[in-house]
Amino acid sequence: MLNFFTMLDDMVWGAPLLILLVGTGIYLTVRLGLLQVLKLPKAFKLIFADDKGQGDISSFAALATALAATVGTGNIVGVATAIKAGGPGALFWMWIAAFFGMATKYSEGLLAIKYRTRDDNGEVSGGPMYYILNGMGKRWKPLAIFFAVAGILVAYFGIGTFSQVNSIASSLENSFGLAPQIVSIVVAVIVAIIIFGGIKSISKVAEKVVPFMAIIYILATLAVIFTNFDQILPAFGQIFTGAFTGTAAVGGFAGAVVKEAIQKGIARGVFSNESGLGSAPIAAAAAKTEEPVEQGLISMTGTFIDTIIICTLTGLAILVTGQWSGSLEGAPMTQAAFSSVFGTFGEIALTLSLVLFAFTTILGWSYYGERCFEFIFKSTKFLPLYRLIFVVMVALGGYLTLDVVWKIADIVNGLIALPNLIALLVLSPIIFKETKSYFERHI
């Protein structure tokens, strides 16, 4: 089974998709004039500006919901698995994916507002399936349906359930000896209580939990890094040399080639920040704003916070403590980095961070899958069925092995990215026109 999924994973995440993903980001970066660098200060100011316009939730709540879905196991477990498989150089390729991904995420947020609509309950619906259909025309409907189907698969089998629940269950088992099967059922019950309340219920939880958990985690990782202050420069040396030369065997580490570093770095970077997948614009579409460009800028900060800040800190914590070259992998590897500084308390603190990170990701993805489900069935009356299946999938998450979980997640991620990237390229003239018009009016 694992060999089959590995073969599929290598096919999906082969050179064509990686080139399309990074190539789209490079093209948008060049045509938008390095917007992700020059307009980043303005983007952060907009997060806390007063909301003006129609929508279901505030721009901050939309960002928090999107961050809830992205700041998850990708930041803790994904970074660890990328470095384990691709060596320290994988972190460099995560940065590359994130830098160009910021231009991609900006474009997604812009199109989400421009082409959003309302469902039969009066709630905002938006995202790639709507900007494909409303922006590119009816003849592109099969592509919109392909995205929506892939979105449901990611929610059910990818980022949304298995990888998150598996990480929660394995870290709680590692720290407290709790049975994974029991943990996954308890998580499923709590998820059910929240998601049956819809986007407003999800965003309320996200608004409160996401900033709190991100700050605590950032402070803890900084403590680990600066306790090993003398290893910071060597760690950066390993990252940059490993990105282009591969990494020789160290301790229990089998050694990594450059191809593996690039593939795992970009795949895990995308898993973490979701730039190019088309998921974040589903949350962005619900924001109270009339300016597509402003929501695009706010969406862009999500990739910066997620990968440039949080993933980098995780990666450095693993490297400066030397845990990457040991026998551990996944969450236990990051836990070991924390416990080397904080002892048992560090392990417990990381476990609780991971539980919160993963739990909010489950909530965010339940909403993304819901919007895709509603698009296919053109009605909200079947949503209780979608939610019920989602909760069952969460309950099953503790029964799968780590390798199989990540392979399935990578495969369905690749499927969802394809139609979204095609849409971004086809609609890029609209993105450039909207951007030019906005900045001429707001000098």
Order of alpha helices (4+ residues) and beta strands (2+ residues): alpha-alpha-alpha-alpha-alpha-alpha-alpha-beta-beta-alpha-alpha-alpha-alpha-alpha-alpha-alpha-alpha-alpha-alpha-alpha-alpha-alpha-alpha-alpha
